[in-house]
Amino acid sequence: MNTLIILLAILQSMGVSLGVGSSTLAITNFFVAISDGKIDEGERRMMGIVYIVLRVAMGIILLTTLALSAIQYTQFGPAYFSPFVIGFWVLIVVLFVNAVLMTKHIMPSNIGPALQASSWYTMGIMLALSSLGLYGFSLLAFSVGYAVMITLAVSLVNAIMFLLKAGR
């Protein structure tokens, strides 16, 4: 059982790493694509490939986190669902819901990419903190930290979009 947990945790970590890196490329591609006011076919194709990689990362994270949660729940019961685990699941849900809303063009472009990036980066930070044994925070601390990340990402994305549009 320990070997399975270790393998799942490694796969989960790889999924998060893949997602953080792909998210960085996705938002960078987005800025480059909108900089001239028109997303051409080549830009659209490259963005499509990055989005496929993001979906793979999301699938890996969902499956590994489900498996880890099921295994750990059988061992620890409801006590397993610490603020860290709940926060991690919140990020997974936000990533999936936001991805669907962006795909359906329901989520505005001044919020969606920033929300996705801040969720990926928060997930990466949480995994880094857990590897250092720093996962004993409250849901309030998680919520405040995540809200700060979202605020910073939305501000930064919108500032960059403004500068790109002004430079045309």
JOGIVEN-V974805 format. One record per residue. N is the residue number from 1. PHI is phi in degrees with one decimal (* if undefined). NEAR is the number of other ideal C-beta (glycine too) atoms within 10 Angstrom. D_FIRST is the distance of its C-alpha to the first C-alpha in Angstrom with 1 decimal. Layout:
BEGIN
n=N phi=PHI near=NEAR d_first=D_FIRST
n=N phi=PHI near=NEAR d_first=D_FIRST
END
This chain:
BEGIN
n=1 phi=* near=8 d_first=0.0
n=2 phi=-61.8 near=6 d_first=3.8
n=3 phi=-64.0 near=7 d_first=5.4
n=4 phi=-62.9 near=11 d_first=5.1
n=5 phi=-61.9 near=14 d_first=6.3
n=6 phi=-63.1 near=10 d_first=8.7
n=7 phi=-61.8 near=12 d_first=9.9
n=8 phi=-64.7 near=18 d_first=10.6
n=9 phi=-65.4 near=16 d_first=12.3
n=10 phi=-65.5 near=11 d_first=14.3
n=11 phi=-61.8 near=17 d_first=15.4
n=12 phi=-61.0 near=21 d_first=16.3
n=13 phi=-61.7 near=18 d_first=18.3
n=14 phi=-64.6 near=14 d_first=20.0
n=15 phi=-62.8 near=22 d_first=20.9
n=16 phi=-65.2 near=24 d_first=22.4
n=17 phi=-60.5 near=13 d_first=24.3
n=18 phi=-60.7 near=18 d_first=25.6
n=19 phi=-67.5 near=26 d_first=26.7
n=20 phi=-63.8 near=18 d_first=28.4
n=21 phi=-64.9 near=16 d_first=30.2
n=22 phi=-66.3 near=21 d_first=31.2
n=23 phi=-64.1 near=24 d_first=32.4
n=24 phi=-61.3 near=14 d_first=34.6
n=25 phi=-65.5 near=16 d_first=36.0
n=26 phi=-61.3 near=21 d_first=36.5
n=27 phi=-72.5 near=20 d_first=38.5
n=28 phi=-65.0 near=12 d_first=40.4
n=29 phi=-59.2 near=19 d_first=41.3
n=30 phi=-60.2 near=22 d_first=42.3
n=31 phi=-63.3 near=15 d_first=44.7
n=32 phi=-62.8 near=14 d_first=46.2
n=33 phi=-65.5 near=17 d_first=46.6
n=34 phi=-88.3 near=17 d_first=48.4
n=35 phi=-61.3 near=17 d_first=50.5
n=36 phi=-100.1 near=12 d_first=53.3
n=37 phi=83.5 near=9 d_first=53.1
n=38 phi=-146.1 near=8 d_first=52.0
n=39 phi=-94.1 near=15 d_first=48.7
n=40 phi=-84.1 near=9 d_first=49.7
n=41 phi=-62.6 near=7 d_first=48.0
n=42 phi=-63.1 near=9 d_first=46.5
n=43 phi=-64.3 near=17 d_first=45.0
n=44 phi=-62.0 near=11 d_first=43.7
n=45 phi=-64.7 near=10 d_first=42.0
n=46 phi=-62.4 near=15 d_first=40.3
n=47 phi=-63.4 near=17 d_first=39.2
n=48 phi=-61.7 near=10 d_first=37.8
n=49 phi=-64.9 near=12 d_first=35.7
n=50 phi=-63.3 near=20 d_first=34.3
n=51 phi=-65.0 near=17 d_first=33.6
n=52 phi=-63.5 near=11 d_first=31.6
n=53 phi=-62.2 near=16 d_first=29.5
n=54 phi=-61.1 near=21 d_first=29.0
n=55 phi=-65.6 near=15 d_first=28.0
n=56 phi=-62.0 near=14 d_first=25.4
n=57 phi=-59.3 near=22 d_first=24.0
n=58 phi=-63.1 near=19 d_first=24.1
n=59 phi=-63.5 near=12 d_first=22.3
n=60 phi=-59.8 near=18 d_first=19.4
n=61 phi=-64.8 near=26 d_first=19.3
n=62 phi=-61.1 near=17 d_first=19.6
n=63 phi=-65.8 near=14 d_first=16.9
n=64 phi=-69.0 near=20 d_first=14.2
n=65 phi=-69.2 near=21 d_first=15.4
n=66 phi=-59.9 near=13 d_first=15.3
n=67 phi=-63.2 near=16 d_first=11.7
n=68 phi=-61.3 near=19 d_first=10.7
n=69 phi=-64.6 near=15 d_first=13.3
n=70 phi=-63.1 near=10 d_first=12.2
n=71 phi=-64.1 near=15 d_first=8.6
n=72 phi=-68.1 near=16 d_first=10.3
n=73 phi=-64.2 near=14 d_first=13.3
n=74 phi=-65.2 near=10 d_first=11.7
n=75 phi=-86.1 near=10 d_first=10.8
n=76 phi=-115.0 near=11 d_first=14.0
n=77 phi=67.9 near=9 d_first=16.4
n=78 phi=-58.9 near=6 d_first=19.4
n=79 phi=-63.5 near=9 d_first=19.1
n=80 phi=-63.0 near=15 d_first=16.4
n=81 phi=-81.3 near=14 d_first=19.3
n=82 phi=-75.9 near=15 d_first=21.0
n=83 phi=-54.9 near=16 d_first=24.0
n=84 phi=-61.9 near=18 d_first=21.9
n=85 phi=-65.0 near=17 d_first=19.6
n=86 phi=-62.0 near=12 d_first=22.8
n=87 phi=-60.3 near=22 d_first=24.7
n=88 phi=-62.0 near=24 d_first=22.2
n=89 phi=-66.8 near=15 d_first=22.4
n=90 phi=-59.0 near=17 d_first=26.2
n=91 phi=-62.2 near=23 d_first=26.3
n=92 phi=-61.5 near=17 d_first=24.5
n=93 phi=-62.4 near=12 d_first=27.0
n=94 phi=-61.3 near=18 d_first=29.9
n=95 phi=-58.8 near=22 d_first=29.0
n=96 phi=-70.7 near=16 d_first=28.9
n=97 phi=-64.2 near=12 d_first=31.9
n=98 phi=-63.8 near=19 d_first=34.0
n=99 phi=-61.5 near=19 d_first=33.3
n=100 phi=-64.5 near=11 d_first=34.5
n=101 phi=-64.1 near=15 d_first=37.5
n=102 phi=-69.8 near=18 d_first=38.4
n=103 phi=-62.0 near=12 d_first=38.2
n=104 phi=-85.2 near=8 d_first=40.5
n=105 phi=58.8 near=9 d_first=42.7
n=106 phi=-93.3 near=10 d_first=42.5
n=107 phi=-81.1 near=18 d_first=41.1
n=108 phi=-61.6 near=11 d_first=44.0
n=109 phi=-70.2 near=14 d_first=43.6
n=110 phi=-86.3 near=12 d_first=44.5
n=111 phi=-122.0 near=17 d_first=41.3
n=112 phi=-53.8 near=20 d_first=38.7
n=113 phi=-61.3 near=22 d_first=38.0
n=114 phi=-68.5 near=24 d_first=38.0
n=115 phi=-65.0 near=23 d_first=35.6
n=116 phi=-64.7 near=24 d_first=33.2
n=117 phi=-62.4 near=24 d_first=33.6
n=118 phi=-65.4 near=24 d_first=33.3
n=119 phi=-68.7 near=25 d_first=30.1
n=120 phi=-62.7 near=28 d_first=28.5
n=121 phi=-66.3 near=18 d_first=29.8
n=122 phi=-62.9 near=23 d_first=28.6
n=123 phi=-62.6 near=25 d_first=25.1
n=124 phi=-62.1 near=18 d_first=25.3
n=125 phi=-64.2 near=15 d_first=26.7
n=126 phi=-61.6 near=21 d_first=24.0
n=127 phi=-65.5 near=19 d_first=21.2
n=128 phi=-64.0 near=12 d_first=23.4
n=129 phi=-63.0 near=14 d_first=23.9
n=130 phi=-66.5 near=15 d_first=20.3
n=131 phi=-67.1 near=11 d_first=19.7
n=132 phi=-95.3 near=7 d_first=22.5
n=133 phi=78.8 near=7 d_first=21.2
n=134 phi=-103.4 near=11 d_first=23.9
n=135 phi=-125.6 near=16 d_first=22.5
n=136 phi=-94.1 near=10 d_first=24.3
n=137 phi=-99.6 near=16 d_first=27.1
n=138 phi=-88.8 near=12 d_first=28.6
n=139 phi=-63.8 near=13 d_first=29.0
n=140 phi=-64.2 near=9 d_first=32.6
n=141 phi=-62.5 near=12 d_first=31.9
n=142 phi=-60.2 near=19 d_first=29.6
n=143 phi=-61.5 near=13 d_first=32.4
n=144 phi=-65.4 near=12 d_first=35.1
n=145 phi=-61.0 near=15 d_first=33.3
n=146 phi=-66.4 near=20 d_first=32.5
n=147 phi=-62.3 near=11 d_first=36.1
n=148 phi=-64.2 near=12 d_first=37.5
n=149 phi=-60.0 near=19 d_first=35.5
n=150 phi=-63.0 near=18 d_first=36.8
n=151 phi=-60.3 near=12 d_first=40.3
n=152 phi=-62.9 near=14 d_first=40.3
n=153 phi=-65.9 near=22 d_first=39.0
n=154 phi=-63.4 near=18 d_first=41.6
n=155 phi=-62.3 near=11 d_first=44.3
n=156 phi=-65.7 near=14 d_first=43.6
n=157 phi=-61.2 near=23 d_first=43.2
n=158 phi=-68.5 near=14 d_first=46.4
n=159 phi=-65.8 near=10 d_first=48.3
n=160 phi=-65.2 near=16 d_first=47.4
n=161 phi=-61.5 near=18 d_first=48.4
n=162 phi=-62.3 near=11 d_first=51.6
n=163 phi=-64.2 near=11 d_first=52.4
n=164 phi=-65.1 near=15 d_first=51.7
n=165 phi=-69.6 near=11 d_first=54.0
n=166 phi=-69.1 near=7 d_first=56.6
n=167 phi=-81.2 near=8 d_first=56.7
n=168 phi=-76.1 near=8 d_first=57.5
END
